Amino acid sequence: MATERSTSSGLAVAHAAPAGASATANVVTPFEAIGREDTPTVGGKGANLGEMLHAGLPVPPGFVITIEAYHRFCEHGELGAEIAARLASVDVDDPDSLQQASRALRDLVLGTGIPDDLRAELVDAYRTLSNDHDDGAPLVAVRSSATAEDTVQFSFAGMFESFLNVRGEAALLRRVKECWASTFGARVLFYRLKQGMPAEMPVAVIVQRMIDSEKSGVMFTVDPATHDPTRIVIEAAWGLGEVVVGGQVTPDHYVMDKKTLATLTADVAHKDFLLTRRPGGATTVRIDLAGDARADARVLTDAELRTIAELGLRSEQHYGTPQDLEFAVEGDAVYLTQTRPITTLSERPVVTPSTDGRQDGGR
């Protein structure tokens, strides 16, 4: 369960209570035991979640299935030789060869059973996330965490599998294997081989309690369009955050002063729909907002914006570099679900002409 503390704005910021750690440490590791030095075993996203907790940031509870779990899975299924042979023969510049190798390798992983001892450890860890309302089957997100992603040097954004609203042991184990298999996706193979990275690069898997988001969005601690370091930009919509991350709706756009945390502009967008979790179920439903007051209503209050911005500043201070964060609001609690360096600051900023003929950057 999560605990809460108040911020200067009066809103509650959720803090995850420690996840149970009865499982073997080198196979399943709770976020609280992870730091940035653990990236080789828990991947970039997993390491970030641990770092976020160390920085006092609110993270939904969960654990990481480490790279060691994948190695144990491969050893049990004797997959090593076939994987090596397939990777050695792939021609990354031949689309047909790449697709065939990708399909064969993914099918190999998905068609192999998880050994009983490993299965038991994963299920035990999953059960630690349950509360009184779950009947032992918590609703979780299952996300890939690659060892080279979420860094300034490499960007695997959108290439690995992630799944929301996963409930039950069978569904969990199936999604874990799909995350493992995504390391052999055609785009992933092409990118990492072209970058001179290892041909086989297993992923860790994050299992994290789902937040029933009423509002969600993204935040940049430097204006990503103008590169203005004195501004924070927050974009938000109703419901689950993938509508913002995936560009499915036009979100509200807020610009804040980084020093005072005052809201400078609040551009309220028309939102056609929202995504939310079906009550009592493990499925996501789309709700049309035609005729709904929320379609043209402002999503975040000034108090919520201040709370979210404070968290962004704390993240930037901890990591020492501008951050791109994802957040979710559930009731009065604010959670951060991801933070990573902004990787576009080396690009030329957007410049717009001012009314007096001078060239100004952005707003």
N, C-alpha and C positions, 0 to 999 in steps of 0.2 A: 504494500500500500504506500501511497505518497503522503508526506507531511508537507506543511505549508509554512511560509513566513511572509511577513508583510514587507512591501517596499515603500519608498518615500511617497509613492503615488497612492498608497492605500490598497492596491491590488495584491492579491496573494500570488506568490511564486511557488510553484510546486517543487518539492524536493523528493527524489526517489529514495525510499527506504532500501537498505541493502538487500539484494536478491540472495536467495539461498545458495549456498556453495557446497552442497553435499557431493556434487559430481567431481570426478577426477580433474584436478586443476589444469593439466596440460591438454585436456580435451574440451572442457567447458569452463569458462572463466567469467565470473560476474564483472560488470562494468567497473565496480569499485576497486578491483584488483588490477586494472589496466591503466597503462600510461603510454605516452607517445613512443617510448622506447620499445614497446611491444608490437609495433607495426608489422615486423616480419612474421608474427604468429597470429595476430588478430586482424590484420589489414588496416587500411587507412581510416575507414569509417569507425571500426571498432576501437582503434586507438583514440580517435577523436572523442568518442563517447566517454571513455575513461578520463581523458584530459578535461572534458567539460565538467564532470563531477568534481575533479580535483580543484577546478576553478570556482566551485560553488554554484554552478549553473544547473538549472532544473532539467533533468533528463528522465523520461519514462523508464521504469525499471526493466532490466533485462540482462542478457548474458551473450557471450560470443562463443560459438563453436569454432575452435581454433583450427589452424592448418593441420595440426597433428591428427584431428579427427578424419580429415580427408585422406591423409597418408594411411591411417589404419584401415579405412574403407578400401583403398586401392590394394593394399597388401592382402587383405582378406579375399578380395575378388581376383587377385593375381592380374591386375590390369596394367601394370607397369610396362611390360614388353610390348603389348599391343598399342598402347598410347604412344610409346617412343617410336614405334615403326610408322604409325600413321603421321606423326609430326615430322619425321625425317623425310617422308616422301611428298609432303605437300608443296606445291608451287604457289607461293603466296600471290604471284602476279597473274595466275591463271584462275579466273573466277570459278570455273567448273571444278577444278582441283580443290580450290579452297572450300567451296560449298560441300563437296563430297566428303572431304576430311572432317569438316565441322559436323556434318550430319552423323557420320559414323561414330565420332568420338562422343557426341552428346548421347546418342542411342546406347553406347557402351556403358556410360555412367548411369543413365536412367534405368537400364535393364539389369543392373547389378544390385543384389540385396545388401542391406546394411547388416553387419554382423550383430549377433544378439547382445553381446556385452556393450558394444557401442550404442546400439539402439536403446538399451536400458539406461545408460548414462544420459542420453539426450532427453528421453522421456522424463526422467527424474528431475532434470533441470527445468524442463518446461512446467512441470507441476508446481515448482516453487513460485511461479508467477501468479498462481491462482489466488483468488480471494473468495469471500463468502458467496458471491453472486455467480461464480463460474462453474460450480459443481465439478471442480477439478479440470476443467477444459477452458483455460483462459483464451481470450482473443488476442492474437499477436500479429506483429509485422515480422516478416522473414526477409532479410536483405543480405545481398552479397557484400563482402568487404574485401577488396583486393589489396594486395600488399603494396602496390605502386599507385593507387588512385588517391584522390584528395590531396595531391601535392602540387606545388608550383610547377614542377618539371613535367608532370604527365597528367592527362585528363582522359579518363575512361567514362566520362559522364554518359549515363544512359545505356551503356554497353552490357552491364551485368543485370541479372534478374533481381527483382524485388517484388514481394507479395504482401498485400494488406489483408486484414480480416481473415487470418488463418486460425481455425479452431479445431482442436482434436489432435490426438497423437498421430494418426495415419496421415492426416493432411500436413502436419508439421514435417514429418519425415519425407514425404513426397516433395515438399517445397525445398527442403534442405538439399535434396539431390538435384533439383532443378537449378539451384544456385551453384552447386558444384559443377554441373554440366555447362553453365553459362560461361565458364572460363574457356570453353572451346567454341564459342560463337564465332561466326565468320568474321564479324567486325572486330572482335577482340583479337583473334589470331592475326588478322591483317595488320592491325595497329601495332601490336607489340612486336611482331616480327620485323616490321618496317622500322621500329624504334630500336632494334637491336636488343630487345629484352629476351628473357628465356622463353623457349617455345612452350614449355609447360609451366604455368604459374597459377597454382591452386588458390582458391579464395576461401577466406573464413566466412562464417555466416552469423549474422546478428539476429537474435530473437528478442523482441522487445514488445512489451505490453502496448496494445493499441490505445490511443487516446481518442475519445469520442469528440472530435473537434467541432465546436460550434462556429469558430472563426479560425482562419489560418492564413499563412502566407510566407513571404520571404523578406529578408532585411539585408541591406548592404551598408557597412559602416563607412564606406566612401561612396560618393555618388558614382555609379558605374558608367554613366553616360558622359559626365563632364570631368570625372576624376577629382572633383572638389573634395578635399579631405576635411572640410568644415561642415559637411552635410551628411546626414544619415537618410537613406531612402528605404521606405517600408511599403510593400504592396500586400494587399489582403483581400480576401473574398470570404463568403459564407461557406461553412462546411469544411470538407477535407481539402488539404493543400495541393493535391495533384492538379486541380483546375488552374491554380496559379503557376506551379512549376511547369506544367505541360502546355500552358498558354491556351487553355480551353475556354476561359472567360477573360474578359478585360477586368483586371482588379482595380480597386481603389489605389491611388498613388499618393503617398504622403512624403513630404520632405521636411526634415527636422534639423534644427541647429544643433550641432554636435556638442557645443559648449553648454548651452542653456537647456537643451532638450525641449525647446519650444517648438510647436508645430508651425512651420512657415507656410506650407501649402497643403491643402487636402483636396485632391481631385477625386470626386466621387463618380465612379463609373456605373453604367447600366450593366447589371449582372443577369444574364438570361436564365441561368440555372445554378443549382448547387449539387454537390455530391455528399451523401451522408450514409452512415451505417444504418441498415435496416434494424429497427428496434428488436432486440432479442435474437438477432441473426448474425451470420458471418458473411453477409453480402452487402455490397455497396449499391445504393439506389440513386437515381437522378431525380431531382425535384425541380420541375419547371417553375420559374418565378414569375411567369406572366400573371398580372393581376395581384401579385404579392408585393407588399410594401417594401420588402427587403431588396427587390430588384434595383431600386434607385436610392436605397438608404445607405448612409455612411456605415461602414463595417466597424471601424475601431474608434473608440473615444480617445480624447486627449490623454486621459489617465492610462488607458491601455497602451497607447503609443509610447508614453514615457516609460512604462514598465518594460516594454519590449526593447526600447532603445537602451535602457540601462543594462539589460542583459547583453546587448550587442557590444557595448563599450567594454563590459567586463571580459567578454570573449576576445575582443581585439587586444586588450591589455595583456591577457594571459598568453596569447599566441604571438604577440609582437608584430602582427601584420593585419591589414584590413581583412574583414571576414564577410562571407556570404552565408547567411544563416536561414534555417527554416524553423518556423514556430507554429504552435497550436494553442488555442485558447479553449479550455473546457471549464465551464462555469466561471468561477473567479480565479482559476489557476492558469498560469502560463507555463508552457513547456517549450524547450528547444529540442528539436529532433535531429538537427544536423548543423554543423558549422565547418567551413572550409575556407581556405584562402581565396580571395578574388584573383582570378587568373588573367583578367583582361586589362589590367592597369597599364601594361606596356603598350597597348594599342593607342592610336590617336584618339583624343577625346572628341565628342560631338561638339561642334561649334555652330552657334546660331547667330545671325546678324542682330545687333541691337538697334533700337530705334534711331540712334544718332549716327549710325553708320559704322561704329566700332564693332569688332568681332568679339563676342563674349561666349564663354563656355556654358552652354545649357541654360537653365532657368536663372 
